[in-house]
Amino acid sequence: MPRPSGFLYEQHGDAGVTITHRGRPAGTLRGGRAEKFLAEVESGDAQLVMARWTGAYKHGNERTARNHPRNR
């Protein structure tokens, strides 16, 4: 499976974040979720984090994701 690419995010002054994929809106986060997202993006692979937060990573690995410690 190829690595995720084409994701960008833009921070807004109202504590919101918009995630786009190849120029098209993929998700909007506000408040605590936006803060959590920004912390995760800065500490890891940004493309993979954005793919996971928008749901674009669920292509055949749903079982693996379900068993991840984060989802228990």
All heavy atoms as TSV, in Angstrom:
chain	resi	resn	atom	element	x	y	z
A	1	MET	N	N	0.844	-1.176	0.000
A	1	MET	CA	C	0.000	0.000	0.000
A	1	MET	C	C	0.891	1.241	0.000
A	1	MET	O	O	1.781	1.368	0.828
A	1	MET	CB	C	-0.880	-0.033	1.252
A	1	MET	CG	C	-1.891	1.052	1.301
A	1	MET	SD	S	-3.079	0.668	2.599
A	1	MET	CE	C	-3.591	2.280	3.001
A	2	PRO	N	N	0.689	2.157	-0.924
A	2	PRO	CA	C	1.529	3.356	-0.977
A	2	PRO	C	C	1.274	4.279	0.215
A	2	PRO	O	O	0.208	4.266	0.823
A	2	PRO	CB	C	1.107	4.043	-2.278
A	2	PRO	CG	C	-0.235	3.507	-2.583
A	2	PRO	CD	C	-0.316	2.142	-1.971
A	3	ARG	N	N	2.276	5.058	0.523
A	3	ARG	CA	C	2.157	6.010	1.628
A	3	ARG	C	C	1.181	7.112	1.247
A	3	ARG	O	O	1.093	7.497	0.087
A	3	ARG	CB	C	3.523	6.621	1.935
A	3	ARG	CG	C	4.509	5.567	2.418
A	3	ARG	CD	C	5.777	6.133	2.976
A	3	ARG	NE	N	5.620	7.233	3.898
A	3	ARG	CZ	C	5.281	7.110	5.184
A	3	ARG	NH1	N	5.033	5.939	5.685
A	3	ARG	NH2	N	5.209	8.163	5.956
A	4	PRO	N	N	0.438	7.643	2.220
A	4	PRO	CA	C	-0.498	8.737	1.935
A	4	PRO	C	C	0.250	9.978	1.462
A	4	PRO	O	O	1.360	10.260	1.920
A	4	PRO	CB	C	-1.177	9.011	3.266
A	4	PRO	CG	C	-0.732	7.973	4.204
A	4	PRO	CD	C	0.410	7.248	3.605
A	5	SER	N	N	-0.362	10.719	0.554
A	5	SER	CA	C	0.239	11.967	0.088
A	5	SER	C	C	-0.869	12.892	-0.396
A	5	SER	O	O	-1.998	12.470	-0.619
A	5	SER	CB	C	1.230	11.699	-1.041
A	5	SER	OG	O	0.547	11.165	-2.150
A	6	GLY	N	N	-0.548	14.165	-0.554
A	6	GLY	CA	C	-1.504	15.135	-1.074
A	6	GLY	C	C	-2.335	15.835	-0.028
A	6	GLY	O	O	-3.226	16.602	-0.357
A	7	PHE	N	N	-2.063	15.584	1.249
A	7	PHE	CA	C	-2.820	16.220	2.323
A	7	PHE	C	C	-2.163	17.524	2.753
A	7	PHE	O	O	-0.943	17.624	2.814
A	7	PHE	CB	C	-2.903	15.305	3.551
A	7	PHE	CG	C	-3.804	14.132	3.373
A	7	PHE	CD1	C	-3.300	12.909	2.994
A	7	PHE	CD2	C	-5.169	14.241	3.593
A	7	PHE	CE1	C	-4.124	11.810	2.837
A	7	PHE	CE2	C	-6.006	13.159	3.436
A	7	PHE	CZ	C	-5.485	11.943	3.063
A	8	LEU	N	N	-2.977	18.516	3.051
A	8	LEU	CA	C	-2.530	19.780	3.622
A	8	LEU	C	C	-3.508	20.174	4.714
A	8	LEU	O	O	-4.675	19.780	4.669
A	8	LEU	CB	C	-2.507	20.891	2.569
A	8	LEU	CG	C	-1.527	20.739	1.417
A	8	LEU	CD1	C	-1.790	21.811	0.374
A	8	LEU	CD2	C	-0.102	20.860	1.922
A	9	TYR	N	N	-3.036	20.940	5.676
A	9	TYR	CA	C	-3.967	21.450	6.683
A	9	TYR	C	C	-3.719	22.935	6.872
A	9	TYR	O	O	-2.628	23.433	6.631
A	9	TYR	CB	C	-3.854	20.700	8.017
A	9	TYR	CG	C	-2.608	20.967	8.816
A	9	TYR	CD1	C	-2.590	21.956	9.803
A	9	TYR	CD2	C	-1.456	20.230	8.618
A	9	TYR	CE1	C	-1.460	22.203	10.547
A	9	TYR	CE2	C	-0.324	20.461	9.356
A	9	TYR	CZ	C	-0.331	21.445	10.328
A	9	TYR	OH	O	0.793	21.684	11.069
A	10	GLU	N	N	-4.779	23.627	7.251
A	10	GLU	CA	C	-4.721	25.068	7.450
A	10	GLU	C	C	-5.354	25.393	8.798
A	10	GLU	O	O	-6.472	24.982	9.082
A	10	GLU	CB	C	-5.495	25.763	6.339
A	10	GLU	CG	C	-5.445	27.258	6.404
A	10	GLU	CD	C	-6.221	27.894	5.265
A	10	GLU	OE1	O	-6.449	27.230	4.244
A	10	GLU	OE2	O	-6.598	29.062	5.428
A	11	GLN	N	N	-4.584	26.106	9.622
A	11	GLN	CA	C	-5.083	26.530	10.923
A	11	GLN	C	C	-5.832	27.837	10.770
A	11	GLN	O	O	-5.412	28.728	10.038
A	11	GLN	CB	C	-3.906	26.769	11.871
A	11	GLN	CG	C	-3.741	25.715	12.906
A	11	GLN	CD	C	-2.612	26.073	13.841
A	11	GLN	OE1	O	-1.472	26.133	13.415
A	11	GLN	NE2	N	-2.939	26.298	15.081
A	12	HIS	N	N	-6.954	27.964	11.483
A	12	HIS	CA	C	-7.751	29.177	11.456
A	12	HIS	C	C	-7.649	29.876	12.807
A	12	HIS	O	O	-7.360	29.247	13.813
A	12	HIS	CB	C	-9.218	28.866	11.150
A	12	HIS	CG	C	-9.396	28.142	9.853
A	12	HIS	ND1	N	-9.262	28.752	8.635
A	12	HIS	CD2	C	-9.667	26.849	9.586
A	12	HIS	CE1	C	-9.452	27.874	7.685
A	12	HIS	NE2	N	-9.701	26.696	8.231
A	13	GLY	N	N	-7.936	31.147	12.838
A	13	GLY	CA	C	-7.860	31.924	14.060
A	13	GLY	C	C	-8.877	31.526	15.105
A	13	GLY	O	O	-8.689	31.770	16.289
A	14	ASP	N	N	-9.950	30.866	14.705
A	14	ASP	CA	C	-10.994	30.470	15.654
A	14	ASP	C	C	-10.741	29.084	16.245
A	14	ASP	O	O	-11.672	28.381	16.603
A	14	ASP	CB	C	-12.365	30.511	14.987
A	14	ASP	CG	C	-12.478	29.528	13.828
A	14	ASP	OD1	O	-11.445	28.967	13.409
A	14	ASP	OD2	O	-13.597	29.326	13.349
A	15	ALA	N	N	-9.473	28.688	16.352
A	15	ALA	CA	C	-9.073	27.387	16.897
A	15	ALA	C	C	-9.629	26.235	16.070
A	15	ALA	O	O	-9.935	25.166	16.581
A	15	ALA	CB	C	-9.480	27.244	18.358
A	16	GLY	N	N	-9.729	26.423	14.771
A	16	GLY	CA	C	-10.205	25.380	13.868
A	16	GLY	C	C	-9.121	24.984	12.885
A	16	GLY	O	O	-8.164	25.718	12.657
A	17	VAL	N	N	-9.273	23.800	12.327
A	17	VAL	CA	C	-8.320	23.281	11.350
A	17	VAL	C	C	-9.117	22.690	10.192
A	17	VAL	O	O	-10.084	21.965	10.411
A	17	VAL	CB	C	-7.430	22.181	11.971
A	17	VAL	CG1	C	-6.534	21.560	10.924
A	17	VAL	CG2	C	-6.605	22.722	13.116
A	18	THR	N	N	-8.711	23.009	8.968
A	18	THR	CA	C	-9.312	22.422	7.777
A	18	THR	C	C	-8.263	21.552	7.106
A	18	THR	O	O	-7.150	22.000	6.856
A	18	THR	CB	C	-9.781	23.505	6.793
A	18	THR	OG1	O	-10.729	24.331	7.454
A	18	THR	CG2	C	-10.413	22.896	5.564
A	19	ILE	N	N	-8.641	20.308	6.827
A	19	ILE	CA	C	-7.743	19.373	6.149
A	19	ILE	C	C	-8.237	19.220	4.722
A	19	ILE	O	O	-9.430	19.013	4.489
A	19	ILE	CB	C	-7.745	18.004	6.856
A	19	ILE	CG1	C	-7.342	18.153	8.324
A	19	ILE	CG2	C	-6.799	17.042	6.146
A	19	ILE	CD1	C	-7.548	16.895	9.150
A	20	THR	N	N	-7.314	19.336	3.769
A	20	THR	CA	C	-7.661	19.143	2.365
A	20	THR	C	C	-6.834	17.999	1.787
A	20	THR	O	O	-5.720	17.728	2.248
A	20	THR	CB	C	-7.419	20.410	1.532
A	20	THR	OG1	O	-6.041	20.775	1.630
A	20	THR	CG2	C	-8.290	21.550	1.991
A	21	HIS	N	N	-7.393	17.361	0.775
A	21	HIS	CA	C	-6.662	16.322	0.064
A	21	HIS	C	C	-6.707	16.659	-1.414
A	21	HIS	O	O	-7.779	16.686	-2.020
A	21	HIS	CB	C	-7.297	14.948	0.316
A	21	HIS	CG	C	-6.540	13.841	-0.316
A	21	HIS	ND1	N	-7.033	13.118	-1.368
A	21	HIS	CD2	C	-5.311	13.324	-0.049
A	21	HIS	CE1	C	-6.159	12.213	-1.721
A	21	HIS	NE2	N	-5.094	12.312	-0.940
A	22	ARG	N	N	-5.556	16.985	-1.948
A	22	ARG	CA	C	-5.421	17.398	-3.354
A	22	ARG	C	C	-6.359	18.541	-3.710
A	22	ARG	O	O	-7.029	18.534	-4.730
A	22	ARG	CB	C	-5.627	16.213	-4.271
A	22	ARG	CG	C	-4.574	15.158	-4.037
A	22	ARG	CD	C	-4.577	14.073	-5.023
A	22	ARG	NE	N	-3.460	13.190	-4.687
A	22	ARG	CZ	C	-3.468	11.899	-4.906
A	22	ARG	NH1	N	-4.480	11.331	-5.487
A	22	ARG	NH2	N	-2.432	11.181	-4.560
A	23	GLY	N	N	-6.454	19.516	-2.796
A	23	GLY	CA	C	-7.228	20.721	-3.039
A	23	GLY	C	C	-8.697	20.640	-2.673
A	23	GLY	O	O	-9.403	21.632	-2.729
A	24	ARG	N	N	-9.179	19.475	-2.288
A	24	ARG	CA	C	-10.596	19.313	-1.928
A	24	ARG	C	C	-10.729	19.141	-0.424
A	24	ARG	O	O	-9.922	18.441	0.193
A	24	ARG	CB	C	-11.184	18.095	-2.617
A	24	ARG	CG	C	-11.078	18.183	-4.111
A	24	ARG	CD	C	-11.683	16.991	-4.732
A	24	ARG	NE	N	-12.720	17.500	-5.632
A	24	ARG	CZ	C	-13.555	16.750	-6.273
A	24	ARG	NH1	N	-13.532	15.449	-6.117
A	24	ARG	NH2	N	-14.436	17.276	-7.077
A	25	PRO	N	N	-11.718	19.755	0.183
A	25	PRO	CA	C	-11.903	19.622	1.638
A	25	PRO	C	C	-12.119	18.161	2.035
A	25	PRO	O	O	-12.908	17.450	1.411
A	25	PRO	CB	C	-13.168	20.427	1.929
A	25	PRO	CG	C	-13.400	21.272	0.729
A	25	PRO	CD	C	-12.739	20.600	-0.426
A	26	ALA	N	N	-11.381	17.732	3.062
A	26	ALA	CA	C	-11.497	16.356	3.540
A	26	ALA	C	C	-12.000	16.303	4.977
A	26	ALA	O	O	-12.465	15.257	5.414
A	26	ALA	CB	C	-10.149	15.651	3.438
A	27	GLY	N	N	-11.884	17.404	5.701
A	27	GLY	CA	C	-12.366	17.412	7.079
A	27	GLY	C	C	-12.127	18.739	7.755
A	27	GLY	O	O	-11.228	19.492	7.370
A	28	THR	N	N	-12.952	19.033	8.753
A	28	THR	CA	C	-12.812	20.249	9.551
A	28	THR	C	C	-12.860	19.845	11.016
A	28	THR	O	O	-13.735	19.082	11.421
A	28	THR	CB	C	-13.960	21.235	9.252
A	28	THR	OG1	O	-13.940	21.534	7.850
A	28	THR	CG2	C	-13.787	22.519	10.035
A	29	LEU	N	N	-11.908	20.338	11.774
A	29	LEU	CA	C	-11.833	20.036	13.205
A	29	LEU	C	C	-11.894	21.334	13.978
A	29	LEU	O	O	-11.330	22.338	13.568
A	29	LEU	CB	C	-10.528	19.308	13.519
A	29	LEU	CG	C	-10.232	18.052	12.708
A	29	LEU	CD1	C	-8.810	17.594	12.952
A	29	LEU	CD2	C	-11.208	16.962	13.054
A	30	ARG	N	N	-12.548	21.292	15.133
A	30	ARG	CA	C	-12.659	22.485	15.972
A	30	ARG	C	C	-12.422	22.117	17.431
A	30	ARG	O	O	-12.617	20.973	17.827
A	30	ARG	CB	C	-14.050	23.089	15.832
A	30	ARG	CG	C	-14.312	23.694	14.471
A	30	ARG	CD	C	-15.667	24.389	14.417
A	30	ARG	NE	N	-15.869	24.995	13.128
A	30	ARG	CZ	C	-16.477	24.385	12.115
A	30	ARG	NH1	N	-16.939	23.165	12.248
A	30	ARG	NH2	N	-16.625	25.001	10.964
A	31	GLY	N	N	-12.033	23.103	18.195
A	31	GLY	CA	C	-11.905	22.948	19.638
A	31	GLY	C	C	-10.843	21.947	20.046
A	31	GLY	O	O	-9.724	21.942	19.539
A	32	GLY	N	N	-11.216	21.073	20.988
A	32	GLY	CA	C	-10.290	20.094	21.538
A	32	GLY	C	C	-9.763	19.112	20.512
A	32	GLY	O	O	-8.598	18.699	20.563
A	33	ARG	N	N	-10.617	18.728	19.565
A	33	ARG	CA	C	-10.166	17.805	18.518
A	33	ARG	C	C	-9.087	18.441	17.656
A	33	ARG	O	O	-8.127	17.789	17.260
A	33	ARG	CB	C	-11.338	17.370	17.660
A	33	ARG	CG	C	-12.281	16.441	18.403
A	33	ARG	CD	C	-13.292	15.881	17.474
A	33	ARG	NE	N	-12.594	15.349	16.306
A	33	ARG	CZ	C	-12.928	14.255	15.647
A	33	ARG	NH1	N	-13.971	13.592	16.021
A	33	ARG	NH2	N	-12.249	13.855	14.615
A	34	ALA	N	N	-9.235	19.735	17.367
A	34	ALA	CA	C	-8.227	20.437	16.558
A	34	ALA	C	C	-6.902	20.508	17.309
A	34	ALA	O	O	-5.842	20.289	16.717
A	34	ALA	CB	C	-8.717	21.834	16.204
A	35	GLU	N	N	-6.951	20.788	18.598
A	35	GLU	CA	C	-5.730	20.853	19.399
A	35	GLU	C	C	-5.030	19.497	19.438
A	35	GLU	O	O	-3.810	19.402	19.298
A	35	GLU	CB	C	-6.053	21.307	20.820
A	35	GLU	CG	C	-6.512	22.745	20.908
A	35	GLU	CD	C	-6.999	23.108	22.301
A	35	GLU	OE1	O	-6.757	22.331	23.256
A	35	GLU	OE2	O	-7.630	24.172	22.430
A	36	LYS	N	N	-5.806	18.434	19.623
A	36	LYS	CA	C	-5.255	17.087	19.664
A	36	LYS	C	C	-4.622	16.727	18.314
A	36	LYS	O	O	-3.546	16.144	18.247
A	36	LYS	CB	C	-6.380	16.111	20.003
A	36	LYS	CG	C	-5.952	14.772	20.436
A	36	LYS	CD	C	-7.179	13.994	20.897
A	36	LYS	CE	C	-6.802	12.648	21.449
A	36	LYS	NZ	N	-7.959	11.863	21.853
A	37	PHE	N	N	-5.306	17.093	17.220
A	37	PHE	CA	C	-4.795	16.844	15.879
A	37	PHE	C	C	-3.464	17.555	15.661
A	37	PHE	O	O	-2.507	16.958	15.179
A	37	PHE	CB	C	-5.818	17.303	14.834
A	37	PHE	CG	C	-5.266	17.378	13.448
A	37	PHE	CD1	C	-5.101	16.237	12.688
A	37	PHE	CD2	C	-4.908	18.600	12.897
A	37	PHE	CE1	C	-4.584	16.301	11.404
A	37	PHE	CE2	C	-4.392	18.684	11.619
A	37	PHE	CZ	C	-4.225	17.529	10.873
A	38	LEU	N	N	-3.384	18.847	16.020
A	38	LEU	CA	C	-2.160	19.619	15.812
A	38	LEU	C	C	-0.987	19.039	16.593
A	38	LEU	O	O	0.139	18.985	16.091
A	38	LEU	CB	C	-2.391	21.082	16.190
A	38	LEU	CG	C	-3.329	21.844	15.249
A	38	LEU	CD1	C	-3.678	23.200	15.833
A	38	LEU	CD2	C	-2.719	21.976	13.867
A	39	ALA	N	N	-1.254	18.590	17.817
A	39	ALA	CA	C	-0.188	17.983	18.613
A	39	ALA	C	C	0.303	16.696	17.957
A	39	ALA	O	O	1.511	16.427	17.920
A	39	ALA	CB	C	-0.698	17.699	20.021
A	40	GLU	N	N	-0.614	15.912	17.411
A	40	GLU	CA	C	-0.236	14.657	16.772
A	40	GLU	C	C	0.506	14.892	15.459
A	40	GLU	O	O	1.454	14.183	15.140
A	40	GLU	CB	C	-1.481	13.809	16.529
A	40	GLU	CG	C	-1.165	12.382	16.203
A	40	GLU	CD	C	-2.386	11.498	16.167
A	40	GLU	OE1	O	-3.392	11.819	16.835
A	40	GLU	OE2	O	-2.336	10.477	15.463
A	41	VAL	N	N	0.089	15.895	14.689
A	41	VAL	CA	C	0.751	16.203	13.416
A	41	VAL	C	C	2.198	16.620	13.647
A	41	VAL	O	O	3.089	16.213	12.906
A	41	VAL	CB	C	-0.011	17.320	12.654
A	41	VAL	CG1	C	0.851	17.958	11.596
A	41	VAL	CG2	C	-1.254	16.766	12.019
A	42	GLU	N	N	2.432	17.395	14.680
A	42	GLU	CA	C	3.787	17.883	14.936
A	42	GLU	C	C	4.700	16.807	15.498
A	42	GLU	O	O	5.915	16.937	15.412
A	42	GLU	CB	C	3.723	19.089	15.869
A	42	GLU	CG	C	3.075	20.280	15.185
A	42	GLU	CD	C	3.058	21.515	16.045
A	42	GLU	OE1	O	3.764	21.536	17.067
A	42	GLU	OE2	O	2.340	22.456	15.690
A	43	SER	N	N	4.141	15.737	16.061
A	43	SER	CA	C	4.980	14.712	16.669
A	43	SER	C	C	5.182	13.487	15.775
A	43	SER	O	O	5.950	12.606	16.115
A	43	SER	CB	C	4.375	14.255	17.997
A	43	SER	OG	O	3.161	13.576	17.761
A	44	GLY	N	N	4.495	13.412	14.634
A	44	GLY	CA	C	4.619	12.229	13.783
A	44	GLY	C	C	4.636	12.566	12.310
A	44	GLY	O	O	4.848	13.708	11.913
A	45	ASP	N	N	4.395	11.549	11.495
A	45	ASP	CA	C	4.333	11.705	10.041
A	45	ASP	C	C	3.037	12.432	9.689
A	45	ASP	O	O	1.948	11.874	9.812
A	45	ASP	CB	C	4.382	10.329	9.387
A	45	ASP	CG	C	4.287	10.390	7.874
A	45	ASP	OD1	O	4.420	11.498	7.300
A	45	ASP	OD2	O	4.067	9.337	7.261
A	46	ALA	N	N	3.140	13.668	9.246
A	46	ALA	CA	C	1.967	14.516	9.024
A	46	ALA	C	C	1.005	13.915	8.004
A	46	ALA	O	O	-0.206	13.952	8.199
A	46	ALA	CB	C	2.406	15.907	8.584
A	47	GLN	N	N	1.506	13.351	6.913
A	47	GLN	CA	C	0.630	12.790	5.884
A	47	GLN	C	C	-0.170	11.608	6.424
A	47	GLN	O	O	-1.366	11.491	6.194
A	47	GLN	CB	C	1.440	12.353	4.658
A	47	GLN	CG	C	2.044	13.489	3.880
A	47	GLN	CD	C	0.981	14.359	3.234
A	47	GLN	OE1	O	0.115	13.877	2.517
A	47	GLN	NE2	N	1.053	15.649	3.482
A	48	LEU	N	N	0.480	10.748	7.180
A	48	LEU	CA	C	-0.196	9.595	7.757
A	48	LEU	C	C	-1.231	10.021	8.797
A	48	LEU	O	O	-2.340	9.485	8.838
A	48	LEU	CB	C	0.828	8.650	8.385
A	48	LEU	CG	C	0.301	7.336	8.926
A	48	LEU	CD1	C	-0.386	6.545	7.821
A	48	LEU	CD2	C	1.434	6.535	9.522
A	49	VAL	N	N	-0.889	11.007	9.602
A	49	VAL	CA	C	-1.823	11.505	10.619
A	49	VAL	C	C	-3.059	12.105	9.957
A	49	VAL	O	O	-4.193	11.819	10.366
A	49	VAL	CB	C	-1.129	12.552	11.536
A	49	VAL	CG1	C	-2.131	13.257	12.419
A	49	VAL	CG2	C	-0.045	11.887	12.374
A	50	MET	N	N	-2.867	12.918	8.924
A	50	MET	CA	C	-4.012	13.531	8.247
A	50	MET	C	C	-4.878	12.469	7.557
A	50	MET	O	O	-6.107	12.564	7.580
A	50	MET	CB	C	-3.548	14.587	7.251
A	50	MET	CG	C	-3.067	15.848	7.939
A	50	MET	SD	S	-2.629	17.147	6.800
A	50	MET	CE	C	-0.927	16.732	6.449
A	51	ALA	N	N	-4.253	11.455	6.961
A	51	ALA	CA	C	-5.025	10.378	6.332
A	51	ALA	C	C	-5.853	9.648	7.381
A	51	ALA	O	O	-7.024	9.330	7.147
A	51	ALA	CB	C	-4.083	9.405	5.630
A	52	ARG	N	N	-5.267	9.411	8.536
A	52	ARG	CA	C	-5.992	8.700	9.584
A	52	ARG	C	C	-7.142	9.538	10.132
A	52	ARG	O	O	-8.245	9.038	10.342
A	52	ARG	CB	C	-5.025	8.300	10.696
A	52	ARG	CG	C	-5.624	7.284	11.624
A	52	ARG	CD	C	-4.642	6.737	12.626
A	52	ARG	NE	N	-4.313	7.739	13.598
A	52	ARG	CZ	C	-3.118	8.284	13.760
A	52	ARG	NH1	N	-2.106	7.907	13.013
A	52	ARG	NH2	N	-2.908	9.193	14.673
A	53	TRP	N	N	-6.922	10.824	10.356
A	53	TRP	CA	C	-7.966	11.689	10.915
A	53	TRP	C	C	-9.115	11.911	9.939
A	53	TRP	O	O	-10.237	12.158	10.358
A	53	TRP	CB	C	-7.380	13.026	11.356
A	53	TRP	CG	C	-6.801	12.965	12.726
A	53	TRP	CD1	C	-5.598	12.398	13.085
A	53	TRP	CD2	C	-7.370	13.450	13.932
A	53	TRP	NE1	N	-5.415	12.521	14.420
A	53	TRP	CE2	C	-6.482	13.171	14.974
A	53	TRP	CE3	C	-8.552	14.116	14.223
A	53	TRP	CZ2	C	-6.740	13.522	16.286
A	53	TRP	CZ3	C	-8.799	14.473	15.532
A	53	TRP	CH2	C	-7.902	14.168	16.547
A	54	THR	N	N	-8.855	11.838	8.642
A	54	THR	CA	C	-9.930	12.035	7.672
A	54	THR	C	C	-10.607	10.721	7.303
A	54	THR	O	O	-11.617	10.730	6.623
A	54	THR	CB	C	-9.410	12.691	6.378
A	54	THR	OG1	O	-8.400	11.863	5.806
A	54	THR	CG2	C	-8.874	14.077	6.653
A	55	GLY	N	N	-10.055	9.605	7.728
A	55	GLY	CA	C	-10.648	8.313	7.426
A	55	GLY	C	C	-10.171	7.716	6.127
A	55	GLY	O	O	-10.654	6.682	5.704
A	56	ALA	N	N	-9.214	8.342	5.461
A	56	ALA	CA	C	-8.743	7.863	4.172
A	56	ALA	C	C	-7.772	6.681	4.302
A	56	ALA	O	O	-7.309	6.170	3.309
A	56	ALA	CB	C	-8.056	8.999	3.408
A	57	TYR	N	N	-7.485	6.229	5.501
A	57	TYR	CA	C	-6.550	5.117	5.674
A	57	TYR	C	C	-7.253	3.780	5.702
A	57	TYR	O	O	-6.623	2.741	5.689
A	57	TYR	CB	C	-5.735	5.296	6.959
A	57	TYR	CG	C	-6.501	4.948	8.220
A	57	TYR	CD1	C	-6.258	3.759	8.895
A	57	TYR	CD2	C	-7.474	5.785	8.707
A	57	TYR	CE1	C	-6.966	3.444	10.037
A	57	TYR	CE2	C	-8.182	5.465	9.836
A	57	TYR	CZ	C	-7.924	4.285	10.501
A	57	TYR	OH	O	-8.619	3.962	11.618
A	58	LYS	N	N	-8.560	3.747	5.720
A	58	LYS	CA	C	-9.302	2.498	5.878
A	58	LYS	C	C	-9.495	1.797	4.540
A	58	LYS	O	O	-10.585	1.782	3.980
A	58	LYS	CB	C	-10.649	2.767	6.541
A	58	LYS	CG	C	-10.524	3.235	7.953
A	58	LYS	CD	C	-11.878	3.405	8.581
A	58	LYS	CE	C	-11.745	3.876	10.003
A	58	LYS	NZ	N	-13.039	4.036	10.639
A	59	HIS	N	N	-8.453	1.226	4.041
A	59	HIS	CA	C	-8.536	0.480	2.787
A	59	HIS	C	C	-7.880	-0.878	2.992
A	59	HIS	O	O	-6.753	-1.105	2.576
A	59	HIS	CB	C	-7.858	1.241	1.650
A	59	HIS	CG	C	-8.513	2.552	1.363
A	59	HIS	ND1	N	-9.737	2.645	0.740
A	59	HIS	CD2	C	-8.149	3.810	1.654
A	59	HIS	CE1	C	-10.084	3.920	0.636
A	59	HIS	NE2	N	-9.133	4.653	1.186
A	60	GLY	N	N	-8.586	-1.769	3.673
A	60	GLY	CA	C	-8.081	-3.111	3.879
A	60	GLY	C	C	-7.401	-3.339	5.211
A	60	GLY	O	O	-7.025	-4.463	5.515
A	61	ASN	N	N	-7.228	-2.317	6.012
A	61	ASN	CA	C	-6.540	-2.514	7.276
A	61	ASN	C	C	-7.451	-2.230	8.470
A	61	ASN	O	O	-6.983	-1.913	9.548
A	61	ASN	CB	C	-5.288	-1.648	7.351
A	61	ASN	CG	C	-5.599	-0.181	7.341
A	61	ASN	OD1	O	-6.733	0.211	7.092
A	61	ASN	ND2	N	-4.604	0.641	7.594
A	62	GLU	N	N	-8.745	-2.375	8.302
A	62	GLU	CA	C	-9.679	-2.062	9.382
A	62	GLU	C	C	-9.446	-2.952	10.603
A	62	GLU	O	O	-9.514	-2.505	11.730
A	62	GLU	CB	C	-11.132	-2.204	8.925
A	62	GLU	CG	C	-11.567	-1.127	7.966
A	62	GLU	CD	C	-11.262	-1.466	6.524
A	62	GLU	OE1	O	-10.616	-2.510	6.255
A	62	GLU	OE2	O	-11.651	-0.685	5.653
A	63	ARG	N	N	-9.157	-4.220	10.369
A	63	ARG	CA	C	-8.939	-5.141	11.481
A	63	ARG	C	C	-7.699	-4.723	12.271
A	63	ARG	O	O	-7.703	-4.729	13.492
A	63	ARG	CB	C	-8.789	-6.566	10.962
A	63	ARG	CG	C	-8.688	-7.583	12.086
A	63	ARG	CD	C	-8.669	-9.008	11.563
A	63	ARG	NE	N	-9.869	-9.293	10.812
A	63	ARG	CZ	C	-9.876	-9.915	9.632
A	63	ARG	NH1	N	-8.754	-10.294	9.080
A	63	ARG	NH2	N	-11.006	-10.136	9.005
A	64	THR	N	N	-6.629	-4.367	11.584
A	64	THR	CA	C	-5.408	-3.926	12.246
A	64	THR	C	C	-5.661	-2.661	13.047
A	64	THR	O	O	-5.205	-2.538	14.182
A	64	THR	CB	C	-4.301	-3.656	11.198
A	64	THR	OG1	O	-4.121	-4.829	10.424
A	64	THR	CG2	C	-3.003	-3.277	11.863
A	65	ALA	N	N	-6.390	-1.718	12.486
A	65	ALA	CA	C	-6.676	-0.464	13.182
A	65	ALA	C	C	-7.538	-0.709	14.416
A	65	ALA	O	O	-7.361	-0.061	15.441
A	65	ALA	CB	C	-7.371	0.512	12.242
A	66	ARG	N	N	-8.467	-1.637	14.325
A	66	ARG	CA	C	-9.346	-1.927	15.458
A	66	ARG	C	C	-8.546	-2.461	16.646
A	66	ARG	O	O	-8.870	-2.202	17.795
A	66	ARG	CB	C	-10.394	-2.948	15.040
A	66	ARG	CG	C	-11.398	-3.231	16.119
A	66	ARG	CD	C	-12.505	-4.179	15.695
A	66	ARG	NE	N	-12.594	-4.374	14.263
A	66	ARG	CZ	C	-12.717	-5.560	13.679
A	66	ARG	NH1	N	-12.776	-6.656	14.386
A	66	ARG	NH2	N	-12.789	-5.653	12.371
A	67	ASN	N	N	-7.463	-3.202	16.370
A	67	ASN	CA	C	-6.657	-3.795	17.427
A	67	ASN	C	C	-5.541	-2.880	17.921
A	67	ASN	O	O	-4.779	-3.276	18.792
A	67	ASN	CB	C	-6.057	-5.120	16.943
A	67	ASN	CG	C	-7.138	-6.130	16.668
A	67	ASN	OD1	O	-8.185	-6.125	17.327
A	67	ASN	ND2	N	-6.920	-6.992	15.689
A	68	HIS	N	N	-5.419	-1.703	17.373
A	68	HIS	CA	C	-4.377	-0.762	17.795
A	68	HIS	C	C	-4.666	-0.293	19.217
A	68	HIS	O	O	-5.825	-0.067	19.592
A	68	HIS	CB	C	-4.352	0.439	16.837
A	68	HIS	CG	C	-3.153	1.301	17.031
A	68	HIS	ND1	N	-3.079	2.252	18.007
A	68	HIS	CD2	C	-1.968	1.341	16.378
A	68	HIS	CE1	C	-1.919	2.852	17.944
A	68	HIS	NE2	N	-1.230	2.316	16.967
A	69	PRO	N	N	-3.635	-0.138	20.061
A	69	PRO	CA	C	-3.848	0.288	21.447
A	69	PRO	C	C	-4.616	1.599	21.575
A	69	PRO	O	O	-5.344	1.807	22.548
A	69	PRO	CB	C	-2.432	0.443	22.001
A	69	PRO	CG	C	-1.583	-0.400	21.126
A	69	PRO	CD	C	-2.235	-0.420	19.772
A	70	ARG	N	N	-4.498	2.487	20.607
A	70	ARG	CA	C	-5.194	3.766	20.656
A	70	ARG	C	C	-6.709	3.569	20.623
A	70	ARG	O	O	-7.464	4.371	21.157
A	70	ARG	CB	C	-4.744	4.608	19.457
A	70	ARG	CG	C	-5.509	5.907	19.271
A	70	ARG	CD	C	-5.173	6.588	17.954
A	70	ARG	NE	N	-5.646	5.811	16.828
A	70	ARG	CZ	C	-4.870	5.248	15.907
A	70	ARG	NH1	N	-3.584	5.378	15.957
A	70	ARG	NH2	N	-5.385	4.534	14.937
A	71	ASN	N	N	-7.173	2.498	19.992
A	71	ASN	CA	C	-8.604	2.282	19.805
A	71	ASN	C	C	-9.224	1.333	20.827
A	71	ASN	O	O	-10.355	0.920	20.676
A	71	ASN	CB	C	-8.848	1.733	18.395
A	71	ASN	CG	C	-8.449	2.730	17.354
A	71	ASN	OD1	O	-8.598	3.921	17.555
A	71	ASN	ND2	N	-7.908	2.265	16.253
A	72	ARG	N	N	-8.486	0.988	21.854
A	72	ARG	CA	C	-9.034	0.064	22.875
A	72	ARG	C	C	-9.731	0.807	23.964
A	72	ARG	O	O	-9.570	1.877	24.285
A	72	ARG	CB	C	-7.922	-0.778	23.471
A	72	ARG	CG	C	-7.396	-1.762	22.442
A	72	ARG	CD	C	-6.391	-2.660	23.033
A	72	ARG	NE	N	-5.885	-3.480	21.949
A	72	ARG	CZ	C	-4.785	-4.172	22.038
A	72	ARG	NH1	N	-4.075	-4.167	23.135
A	72	ARG	NH2	N	-4.386	-4.890	21.038
